[in-house]
Amino acid sequence: MAKAKRAPKRSKSEGPAWATGENRKPERLGEILDRLEAAYPDAHLLLEFENPFQLLSATILAARATDEKVNEVTPELFSRFPDARTLAGAEFDEVAEIVHPTGFFRQKARRLIEASQALVERFGGEVPATIDELTTLPGVGRKTAILVINHAFGRPAGVVVDTHVQRIAGRLDWSHQKDADKMERELRELVPEARWIAFQDVVGFHGRGHCTAPKPRCADCPVDELCYFPDKVYR
């Protein structure tokens, strides 16, 4: 397969060399998502959970940690503290010891306890299902709130912009925003609401399988001919 021709270089002020506006057509995005869903039929959220409280806690732990590492510690965490009420009354040192492998463990232990206390005090120990309510909890931003509502409640609340989505959205010329919240707004307008939940999953699997950092692996990419990224790698 011949390597794609590189677009001429532009200055940063001119924006990405391959950005034309044509790349954001709904028809192109729809075909890309169709192909990704066909290529990754088992795409799913890698964080393991059984209820909204577990997913909220796991997402707090996932900051600057891999999903795999979080999944290693959550069974013990949820065995000792199965709900917000038990975690709200937990000893800090005990929680910190459990979550230590995920990194930044003191900060994360504190956030878990404080978020659980807020759930008990404000919501009767139950995880709320709106972005406005969730983002009042300590350590919970918009991305976490969207992820919890999308996957724990099964209701499309927005587009989760994680590192894979941010990288691939730029390479596919869907959005070049550096700020995750600004990119989420652009993607929310571009991606049909019915596909918001699946979007993160298939793009995440594509980011691990082909569109990797720092360089993509473009050989056998399911959307190669629909991608105009100028720095493709086929070896």
Contacts in CASP RR format, 6 or more apart in sequence:
PFRMAT RR
TARGET T0000
AUTHOR 0000-0000-0000
METHOD contacts of the structure
MODEL  1
MAKAKRAPKRSKSEGPAWATGENRKPERLGEILDRLEAAYPDAHLLLEFE
NPFQLLSATILAARATDEKVNEVTPELFSRFPDARTLAGAEFDEVAEIVH
PTGFFRQKARRLIEASQALVERFGGEVPATIDELTTLPGVGRKTAILVIN
HAFGRPAGVVVDTHVQRIAGRLDWSHQKDADKMERELRELVPEARWIAFQ
DVVGFHGRGHCTAPKPRCADCPVDELCYFPDKVYR
1 219 0 8 1.000
1 224 0 8 1.000
1 234 0 8 1.000
3 232 0 8 1.000
3 234 0 8 1.000
4 228 0 8 1.000
4 229 0 8 1.000
4 230 0 8 1.000
4 232 0 8 1.000
6 230 0 8 1.000
6 231 0 8 1.000
7 17 0 8 1.000
7 18 0 8 1.000
7 228 0 8 1.000
7 230 0 8 1.000
8 17 0 8 1.000
9 17 0 8 1.000
10 16 0 8 1.000
10 17 0 8 1.000
15 176 0 8 1.000
16 170 0 8 1.000
16 173 0 8 1.000
16 176 0 8 1.000
17 230 0 8 1.000
18 173 0 8 1.000
18 228 0 8 1.000
18 229 0 8 1.000
18 230 0 8 1.000
19 173 0 8 1.000
19 176 0 8 1.000
20 173 0 8 1.000
20 228 0 8 1.000
21 173 0 8 1.000
22 28 0 8 1.000
23 172 0 8 1.000
23 173 0 8 1.000
23 174 0 8 1.000
23 228 0 8 1.000
24 173 0 8 1.000
24 174 0 8 1.000
24 190 0 8 1.000
26 190 0 8 1.000
26 192 0 8 1.000
28 226 0 8 1.000
29 174 0 8 1.000
29 190 0 8 1.000
29 191 0 8 1.000
31 226 0 8 1.000
32 172 0 8 1.000
32 223 0 8 1.000
32 226 0 8 1.000
33 191 0 8 1.000
33 195 0 8 1.000
33 198 0 8 1.000
33 199 0 8 1.000
33 202 0 8 1.000
35 222 0 8 1.000
35 223 0 8 1.000
35 226 0 8 1.000
36 43 0 8 1.000
36 202 0 8 1.000
36 203 0 8 1.000
36 205 0 8 1.000
36 206 0 8 1.000
36 222 0 8 1.000
36 223 0 8 1.000
37 43 0 8 1.000
37 198 0 8 1.000
37 202 0 8 1.000
38 222 0 8 1.000
39 202 0 8 1.000
39 206 0 8 1.000
39 222 0 8 1.000
40 201 0 8 1.000
40 202 0 8 1.000
40 205 0 8 1.000
40 206 0 8 1.000
43 198 0 8 1.000
43 201 0 8 1.000
43 202 0 8 1.000
43 204 0 8 1.000
43 205 0 8 1.000
44 201 0 8 1.000
45 147 0 8 1.000
45 151 0 8 1.000
45 200 0 8 1.000
45 201 0 8 1.000
46 67 0 8 1.000
46 68 0 8 1.000
46 71 0 8 1.000
47 55 0 8 1.000
47 58 0 8 1.000
47 59 0 8 1.000
47 62 0 8 1.000
47 67 0 8 1.000
47 70 0 8 1.000
47 71 0 8 1.000
48 58 0 8 1.000
48 71 0 8 1.000
48 74 0 8 1.000
49 55 0 8 1.000
49 58 0 8 1.000
49 74 0 8 1.000
49 151 0 8 1.000
49 152 0 8 1.000
50 78 0 8 1.000
51 152 0 8 1.000
52 126 0 8 1.000
52 127 0 8 1.000
52 129 0 8 1.000
52 148 0 8 1.000
52 152 0 8 1.000
52 153 0 8 1.000
53 83 0 8 1.000
53 84 0 8 1.000
53 119 0 8 1.000
53 127 0 8 1.000
54 74 0 8 1.000
54 78 0 8 1.000
55 147 0 8 1.000
55 148 0 8 1.000
55 151 0 8 1.000
55 152 0 8 1.000
56 115 0 8 1.000
56 127 0 8 1.000
56 134 0 8 1.000
56 137 0 8 1.000
56 140 0 8 1.000
56 144 0 8 1.000
56 148 0 8 1.000
56 152 0 8 1.000
57 74 0 8 1.000
57 77 0 8 1.000
57 78 0 8 1.000
57 87 0 8 1.000
57 112 0 8 1.000
57 115 0 8 1.000
58 70 0 8 1.000
58 71 0 8 1.000
58 74 0 8 1.000
59 144 0 8 1.000
59 147 0 8 1.000
59 148 0 8 1.000
60 108 0 8 1.000
60 111 0 8 1.000
60 112 0 8 1.000
60 115 0 8 1.000
60 139 0 8 1.000
60 140 0 8 1.000
60 144 0 8 1.000
61 70 0 8 1.000
61 73 0 8 1.000
61 74 0 8 1.000
61 99 0 8 1.000
61 102 0 8 1.000
61 108 0 8 1.000
61 112 0 8 1.000
62 70 0 8 1.000
62 102 0 8 1.000
63 104 0 8 1.000
63 108 0 8 1.000
64 103 0 8 1.000
64 104 0 8 1.000
65 102 0 8 1.000
65 103 0 8 1.000
65 104 0 8 1.000
69 101 0 8 1.000
69 102 0 8 1.000
70 102 0 8 1.000
72 101 0 8 1.000
73 98 0 8 1.000
73 99 0 8 1.000
73 101 0 8 1.000
73 102 0 8 1.000
76 98 0 8 1.000
77 95 0 8 1.000
77 98 0 8 1.000
77 99 0 8 1.000
80 86 0 8 1.000
80 90 0 8 1.000
80 94 0 8 1.000
80 98 0 8 1.000
81 87 0 8 1.000
81 90 0 8 1.000
81 95 0 8 1.000
81 116 0 8 1.000
83 125 0 8 1.000
84 116 0 8 1.000
84 119 0 8 1.000
84 120 0 8 1.000
84 124 0 8 1.000
84 125 0 8 1.000
84 126 0 8 1.000
84 127 0 8 1.000
85 116 0 8 1.000
85 120 0 8 1.000
85 125 0 8 1.000
87 95 0 8 1.000
87 112 0 8 1.000
87 113 0 8 1.000
87 116 0 8 1.000
88 113 0 8 1.000
88 116 0 8 1.000
88 117 0 8 1.000
88 119 0 8 1.000
88 120 0 8 1.000
89 113 0 8 1.000
89 116 0 8 1.000
89 117 0 8 1.000
90 113 0 8 1.000
90 116 0 8 1.000
92 109 0 8 1.000
92 110 0 8 1.000
92 113 0 8 1.000
95 109 0 8 1.000
95 112 0 8 1.000
95 113 0 8 1.000
96 105 0 8 1.000
96 106 0 8 1.000
96 109 0 8 1.000
99 105 0 8 1.000
99 108 0 8 1.000
99 109 0 8 1.000
99 112 0 8 1.000
102 108 0 8 1.000
111 138 0 8 1.000
111 139 0 8 1.000
114 138 0 8 1.000
114 139 0 8 1.000
115 137 0 8 1.000
115 138 0 8 1.000
115 139 0 8 1.000
115 140 0 8 1.000
116 125 0 8 1.000
118 136 0 8 1.000
118 137 0 8 1.000
118 138 0 8 1.000
119 125 0 8 1.000
119 126 0 8 1.000
119 127 0 8 1.000
119 137 0 8 1.000
122 136 0 8 1.000
123 133 0 8 1.000
127 134 0 8 1.000
127 148 0 8 1.000
127 152 0 8 1.000
128 134 0 8 1.000
129 149 0 8 1.000
129 153 0 8 1.000
129 155 0 8 1.000
130 149 0 8 1.000
131 142 0 8 1.000
131 145 0 8 1.000
131 146 0 8 1.000
131 149 0 8 1.000
131 157 0 8 1.000
134 140 0 8 1.000
134 141 0 8 1.000
134 144 0 8 1.000
134 145 0 8 1.000
134 148 0 8 1.000
134 149 0 8 1.000
135 141 0 8 1.000
135 142 0 8 1.000
135 145 0 8 1.000
142 181 0 8 1.000
142 184 0 8 1.000
143 160 0 8 1.000
143 161 0 8 1.000
143 162 0 8 1.000
143 180 0 8 1.000
143 184 0 8 1.000
145 157 0 8 1.000
146 157 0 8 1.000
146 158 0 8 1.000
146 159 0 8 1.000
146 160 0 8 1.000
146 184 0 8 1.000
147 160 0 8 1.000
147 200 0 8 1.000
149 155 0 8 1.000
149 157 0 8 1.000
149 158 0 8 1.000
150 156 0 8 1.000
150 157 0 8 1.000
150 158 0 8 1.000
150 160 0 8 1.000
150 196 0 8 1.000
150 197 0 8 1.000
150 200 0 8 1.000
151 197 0 8 1.000
154 197 0 8 1.000
156 193 0 8 1.000
156 194 0 8 1.000
156 196 0 8 1.000
156 197 0 8 1.000
157 196 0 8 1.000
158 184 0 8 1.000
158 188 0 8 1.000
158 193 0 8 1.000
158 196 0 8 1.000
159 165 0 8 1.000
159 184 0 8 1.000
159 187 0 8 1.000
159 188 0 8 1.000
159 191 0 8 1.000
159 196 0 8 1.000
159 199 0 8 1.000
159 200 0 8 1.000
160 184 0 8 1.000
160 199 0 8 1.000
160 200 0 8 1.000
161 169 0 8 1.000
161 180 0 8 1.000
161 181 0 8 1.000
161 183 0 8 1.000
161 184 0 8 1.000
161 187 0 8 1.000
162 200 0 8 1.000
162 204 0 8 1.000
163 213 0 8 1.000
164 203 0 8 1.000
164 204 0 8 1.000
164 206 0 8 1.000
164 207 0 8 1.000
164 208 0 8 1.000
164 211 0 8 1.000
165 183 0 8 1.000
165 187 0 8 1.000
165 199 0 8 1.000
165 200 0 8 1.000
165 203 0 8 1.000
165 204 0 8 1.000
166 180 0 8 1.000
166 183 0 8 1.000
167 207 0 8 1.000
167 211 0 8 1.000
167 213 0 8 1.000
168 203 0 8 1.000
168 204 0 8 1.000
168 206 0 8 1.000
168 207 0 8 1.000
168 211 0 8 1.000
169 175 0 8 1.000
169 176 0 8 1.000
169 183 0 8 1.000
169 187 0 8 1.000
169 203 0 8 1.000
170 176 0 8 1.000
171 211 0 8 1.000
171 216 0 8 1.000
171 227 0 8 1.000
171 229 0 8 1.000
172 223 0 8 1.000
172 226 0 8 1.000
172 227 0 8 1.000
172 229 0 8 1.000
173 228 0 8 1.000
173 229 0 8 1.000
174 186 0 8 1.000
174 187 0 8 1.000
174 190 0 8 1.000
175 183 0 8 1.000
175 186 0 8 1.000
175 187 0 8 1.000
175 190 0 8 1.000
177 183 0 8 1.000
177 186 0 8 1.000
187 199 0 8 1.000
188 196 0 8 1.000
191 199 0 8 1.000
206 222 0 8 1.000
206 223 0 8 1.000
209 217 0 8 1.000
210 216 0 8 1.000
210 217 0 8 1.000
210 218 0 8 1.000
210 220 0 8 1.000
210 221 0 8 1.000
210 222 0 8 1.000
211 217 0 8 1.000
211 221 0 8 1.000
215 231 0 8 1.000
215 233 0 8 1.000
216 229 0 8 1.000
216 231 0 8 1.000
216 232 0 8 1.000
216 233 0 8 1.000
217 233 0 8 1.000
218 224 0 8 1.000
218 227 0 8 1.000
218 232 0 8 1.000
218 233 0 8 1.000
218 234 0 8 1.000
219 234 0 8 1.000
219 235 0 8 1.000
221 227 0 8 1.000
224 232 0 8 1.000
END
